[in-house]
């Protein structure tokens, strides 16, 4: 597979989009997506696509104006890639006693942050990813199913004890809601 890292999360993010009720339920579900996927699949797997630090100006897609740890992974259910996840954790968030966020290895970020007693999801934004986006191109390489016209994703701003981080989750073509 050709490496695209960092793929990014560039899209037109909105508070709402027009799609099916089933897809909307996934996009706005407040629970941990990792926990939901593990509940659905007896064969959950995480594949790290890349993880590195970027300073402002080094990567156009930074959400924060400070050095930021960017991590991109694929989440698999039943040996199929269901989700591309892109997270950004600013240096100030890690320095505020959250060093474990920079040492996740194969552990899903969702498992770590949803166990934290001071985590709060501030917002969920949603977007469509068409054939011109890097995420869609990645999906074309990894998905076993035919690609729909657009992929759907969500971006959450979390506050961990008042320190920010963002998590974007784009649902790939093998995700079951495209086939319902």
Backbone torsions as a table, in degrees:
resi	resn	phi	psi	omega
1	UNK	NA	132.4	178.2
2	UNK	-67.6	136.0	-179.9
3	UNK	-82.3	128.7	178.2
4	UNK	-108.9	-3.6	-169.8
5	UNK	-58.7	134.3	-7.3
6	UNK	-82.2	135.7	179.0
7	UNK	-77.4	-42.5	178.5
8	UNK	85.9	-174.0	-175.8
9	UNK	-135.0	26.0	-175.7
10	UNK	-62.1	122.5	-179.8
11	UNK	-166.9	172.0	171.1
12	UNK	-92.6	100.9	-176.0
13	UNK	-83.2	139.1	-176.4
14	UNK	-135.4	163.7	174.4
15	UNK	-76.0	-27.9	179.9
16	UNK	-150.0	155.5	172.8
17	UNK	-141.3	163.2	178.0
18	UNK	-87.6	119.2	175.5
19	UNK	-163.9	-173.7	-177.3
20	UNK	-72.4	158.8	177.0
21	UNK	-60.1	-38.6	-179.2
22	UNK	-61.0	-46.1	179.4
23	UNK	-67.0	-40.9	178.4
24	UNK	-59.9	-38.1	178.6
25	UNK	-61.7	-41.6	177.1
26	UNK	-67.0	-43.1	-176.5
27	UNK	-65.1	-35.8	-174.7
28	UNK	-107.9	13.4	177.5
29	UNK	-67.0	124.1	-175.7
30	UNK	-78.5	-12.3	-177.0
31	UNK	-79.4	170.6	177.8
32	UNK	-64.1	125.1	177.5
33	UNK	-64.7	-37.4	177.5
34	UNK	-57.9	-47.6	179.6
35	UNK	-61.8	-40.7	179.7
36	UNK	-64.2	-43.7	-179.9
37	UNK	-65.9	-39.4	178.5
38	UNK	-66.3	-31.5	178.1
39	UNK	-70.1	-35.9	-179.1
40	UNK	-76.2	-37.1	-168.2
41	UNK	-116.2	132.8	173.0
42	UNK	-81.6	-9.8	-178.9
43	UNK	-124.6	65.4	176.9
44	UNK	-83.0	139.1	179.1
45	UNK	-148.1	147.9	175.2
46	UNK	-116.9	133.7	175.2
47	UNK	-120.7	121.1	178.6
48	UNK	-79.3	122.9	176.0
49	UNK	-88.9	-31.9	179.5
50	UNK	178.0	154.0	177.5
51	UNK	-156.3	121.0	179.0
52	UNK	-160.9	165.7	177.0
53	UNK	-89.4	139.6	173.5
54	UNK	-127.6	140.8	172.1
55	UNK	-94.1	156.0	175.4
56	UNK	-53.1	134.6	-178.8
57	UNK	95.9	-18.6	179.7
58	UNK	-85.4	-22.6	-178.3
59	UNK	-143.9	118.1	-174.5
60	UNK	-60.4	-22.7	-174.0
61	UNK	-92.1	15.1	-179.5
62	UNK	-68.3	136.7	177.5
63	UNK	-90.8	-9.5	-174.7
64	UNK	-128.5	150.1	-177.9
65	UNK	-96.8	53.5	177.8
66	UNK	-162.3	166.1	176.6
67	UNK	-53.2	135.8	-171.9
68	UNK	-138.4	135.3	174.8
69	UNK	-84.4	119.6	179.0
70	UNK	-106.9	128.8	-180.0
71	UNK	-130.7	133.9	178.0
72	UNK	-129.3	133.4	-177.3
73	UNK	-140.2	161.3	167.6
74	UNK	-109.0	137.6	175.1
75	UNK	-109.0	126.2	-176.4
76	UNK	-107.7	142.2	169.1
77	UNK	-125.2	132.3	179.7
78	UNK	51.1	40.5	178.6
79	UNK	64.8	20.5	176.5
80	UNK	-121.9	138.4	-179.7
81	UNK	-73.4	112.1	-177.7
82	UNK	-98.0	-32.5	-171.3
83	UNK	-140.3	134.6	166.4
84	UNK	-99.6	124.5	-179.8
85	UNK	-117.9	134.7	-178.9
86	UNK	-126.4	119.4	179.1
87	UNK	-120.8	149.7	176.3
88	UNK	-132.1	123.3	-179.1
89	UNK	-125.0	111.1	-179.0
90	UNK	-65.2	153.0	178.7
91	UNK	-54.8	-39.5	-178.4
92	UNK	-65.0	-30.6	177.6
93	UNK	-70.1	-43.3	179.3
94	UNK	-67.1	-41.5	-178.6
95	UNK	-66.9	-17.8	-178.2
96	UNK	-86.8	37.3	176.8
97	UNK	87.7	18.1	-178.5
98	UNK	-118.0	39.5	-176.8
99	UNK	-59.8	-27.6	-179.0
100	UNK	-62.2	-23.2	178.2
101	UNK	-68.0	-20.0	178.8
102	UNK	-96.8	4.7	-177.5
103	UNK	-132.3	42.3	-174.7
104	UNK	-74.2	-32.5	-174.7
105	UNK	58.4	-128.8	-178.7
106	UNK	-84.0	0.5	-179.7
107	UNK	-78.0	132.4	176.4
108	UNK	-65.0	138.1	177.2
109	UNK	-58.3	-39.7	-179.4
110	UNK	-57.5	-37.4	177.5
111	UNK	-62.5	-39.8	-177.4
112	UNK	-71.8	-50.7	-171.9
113	UNK	-74.3	-32.7	-179.1
114	UNK	-75.2	-11.6	173.2
115	UNK	-86.6	-16.0	-177.1
116	UNK	-72.7	128.4	-177.0
117	UNK	-67.4	-20.4	-176.7
118	UNK	-107.6	28.0	178.3
119	UNK	-90.6	137.4	176.8
120	UNK	-139.4	129.2	173.1
121	UNK	-83.8	123.4	-177.9
122	UNK	-86.2	-48.2	-176.8
123	UNK	-146.1	156.2	167.3
124	UNK	-124.9	126.3	172.9
125	UNK	-114.6	153.9	-177.9
126	UNK	-127.7	157.0	-177.8
127	UNK	-155.0	161.9	172.2
128	UNK	-108.9	143.8	179.7
129	UNK	-121.4	113.6	-177.3
130	UNK	-97.4	-173.3	-173.2
131	UNK	-65.7	-11.8	179.1
132	UNK	-86.6	-9.3	-175.8
133	UNK	-90.2	154.9	177.8
134	UNK	-64.7	-35.3	179.6
135	UNK	-63.0	-42.6	179.3
136	UNK	-64.2	-39.8	178.2
137	UNK	-64.2	-40.3	175.1
138	UNK	-61.1	-45.4	179.8
139	UNK	-57.6	-37.7	178.2
140	UNK	-62.7	-28.9	179.1
141	UNK	-83.1	-34.2	-171.2
142	UNK	-104.7	-21.9	-174.6
143	UNK	-77.4	141.2	176.2
144	UNK	-88.8	-24.3	180.0
145	UNK	-87.5	161.0	172.2
146	UNK	-64.4	143.3	-178.5
147	UNK	-80.1	137.8	172.4
148	UNK	-72.1	174.3	179.2
149	UNK	-61.2	-36.6	177.5
150	UNK	-139.0	153.1	170.7
151	UNK	-103.2	152.4	-180.0
152	UNK	-111.7	146.3	178.8
153	UNK	-148.2	167.5	177.1
154	UNK	-134.3	151.4	176.5
155	UNK	-128.1	127.9	-179.6
156	UNK	-114.7	136.1	169.0
157	UNK	-98.7	120.9	177.1
158	UNK	-107.9	151.1	169.2
159	UNK	-118.6	121.6	178.9
160	UNK	-107.6	98.9	-173.6
161	UNK	53.1	47.6	178.1
162	UNK	70.7	9.9	175.6
163	UNK	-107.3	134.8	-171.6
164	UNK	-84.6	156.5	164.8
165	UNK	-158.2	152.8	178.4
166	UNK	-120.0	146.6	176.4
167	UNK	-133.6	122.7	175.1
168	UNK	-111.0	135.5	-179.1
169	UNK	-129.4	116.0	-179.4
170	UNK	-110.8	126.7	-175.6
171	UNK	-84.6	119.6	-176.3
172	UNK	-83.7	172.8	-170.9
173	UNK	-61.6	-24.9	-179.6
174	UNK	-80.4	-10.6	178.2
175	UNK	-60.9	137.1	-170.1
176	UNK	-64.0	-24.1	-176.0
177	UNK	-70.3	-16.2	174.5
178	UNK	-75.4	-14.3	-173.4
179	UNK	-113.9	9.5	-178.4
180	UNK	-81.9	NA	NA
